[in-house]
Amino acid sequence: MNKINLLIVDDEVEFAATLAERMELRGLAAQIANNGKDALEMVSASQPDVVILDLKMPDLSGLEVLEGIKAKDPSIEVIMLTGHGSTASGVEGMEKGAFDYIMKPIELAELLEKINLAYNKRHGIA
């Protein structure tokens, strides 16, 4: 099986780095962007399979980044990370093409399952 190419987009630098490290330990190839502008550049450059995208960032909102990702490549699957009380934003993300959303603090096993499902959808694996 190919290594899943994952992009983690979160302005919380330590959180993103820790999550990337945990994903790498589980055999995924993880890259980090700490703002929306960098995320969109990295999507163009590295064509990730799955993007883990925080909703609240200082430069561009997660929804703006989601729209940018889908405009560049609609087949890239995006899992939105939402904080407490932002379920409506997660649902809005799904209406705009996100694969799913997950609440912070994240449950690693649940996130890994969603990443695998998103990867399978992107590559047409049943």
VOPA-477463 format. One line per field, with one value per residue (C-alpha): chain; x, y negated, z; residue in one letter. Coordinates in steps of 0.25 Angstrom, whole numbers, always signed. Each point is the difference from the previous one (the first is absolute). Layout:
<recs>
ch: [A/...]
u: [X/...]
v: [Y/...]
w: [Z/...]
aa: [A/...]
</recs>
This chain:
<recs>
ch: [A/A/A/A/A/A/A/A/A/A/A/A/A/A/A/A/A/A/A/A/A/A/A/A/A/A/A/A/A/A/A/A/A/A/A/A/A/A/A/A/A/A/A/A/A/A/A/A/A/A/A/A/A/A/A/A/A/A/A/A/A/A/A/A/A/A/A/A/A/A/A/A/A/A/A/A/A/A/A/A/A/A/A/A/A/A/A/A/A/A/A/A/A/A/A/A/A/A/A/A/A/A/A/A/A/A/A/A/A/A/A/A/A/A/A/A/A/A/A/A/A/A/A/A/A/A]
u: [+0/+5/+3/-11/+5/-6/+0/-3/-5/-1/+5/+3/+15/+2/-13/+3/+14/-5/-11/+10/+10/-11/-5/+15/+1/-12/+6/-7/+8/-3/+3/-4/-6/-2/-9/-10/+9/+11/-10/-5/+15/+3/-13/+5/+14/-2/-14/-4/-10/-6/+0/-3/-5/-2/-12/+5/+13/+5/+2/-10/-12/+0/-12/+7/+12/-10/-6/+15/+3/-12/+2/+14/-3/-14/+5/+8/-8/+0/-3/-4/+4/-10/+1/-10/-14/+4/-8/-8/+13/+4/-13/+2/+13/-6/-10/+12/+6/+8/+0/-3/+2/+6/-1/+12/+6/+2/-1/+12/-7/-12/+9/+8/-13/-5/+13/+0/-15/+4/+12/-8/-11/+11/+6/-13/+3/-13]
v: [+0/-14/-9/-10/-14/-9/-15/-6/-14/-7/-13/+7/+3/+10/+8/+1/+5/+10/+5/+1/+8/+10/+2/+2/+11/+7/+0/-12/-11/-13/-14/-13/-13/-10/-10/+0/-6/+10/+11/-4/-1/+14/+6/-5/+5/+14/+4/+6/+12/-5/-14/-2/-14/-9/-9/-12/-6/-14/-3/+8/+8/+15/-2/-9/+10/+11/-8/-2/+14/+5/-10/+5/+15/+5/+14/-4/+4/-10/+3/-12/-2/-8/-5/+0/-6/+0/+12/-9/-4/+14/+3/-12/+5/+13/-7/-7/+14/+4/+15/-1/-8/+4/-8/-4/+6/+11/+15/+5/+13/-7/-9/+11/+7/-12/-2/+14/-2/-13/+6/+12/-10/-8/+12/+8/+11/+7]
w: [+0/-3/+11/+3/-3/+11/+1/+14/+0/+14/+6/+13/-3/+11/-3/-14/+2/+10/-9/-11/+8/+4/-14/-4/+11/-7/-14/-6/-7/+7/-3/+8/-4/+11/-8/-12/-10/+2/+0/-14/-5/+6/-6/-14/+2/+7/-4/+14/+0/+13/+7/+15/+0/+12/-1/+8/-5/+0/-15/-8/+7/-2/-9/-9/-1/-2/-12/-5/+1/-7/-11/-3/+1/+4/+3/+12/+12/+12/+14/+8/+14/+8/+15/+10/-4/-15/-5/-10/-6/-2/-7/-8/-4/-5/-8/-7/-3/+13/+2/+15/+12/+14/+13/+8/+8/-10/+3/-8/-4/-5/-8/-6/-4/-7/-7/-5/-5/-7/-7/-5/-5/-7/-7/-3/+10/+5]
aa: [M/N/K/I/N/L/L/I/V/D/D/E/V/E/F/A/A/T/L/A/E/R/M/E/L/R/G/L/A/A/Q/I/A/N/N/G/K/D/A/L/E/M/V/S/A/S/Q/P/D/V/V/I/L/D/L/K/M/P/D/L/S/G/L/E/V/L/E/G/I/K/A/K/D/P/S/I/E/V/I/M/L/T/G/H/G/S/T/A/S/G/V/E/G/M/E/K/G/A/F/D/Y/I/M/K/P/I/E/L/A/E/L/L/E/K/I/N/L/A/Y/N/K/R/H/G/I/A]
</recs>
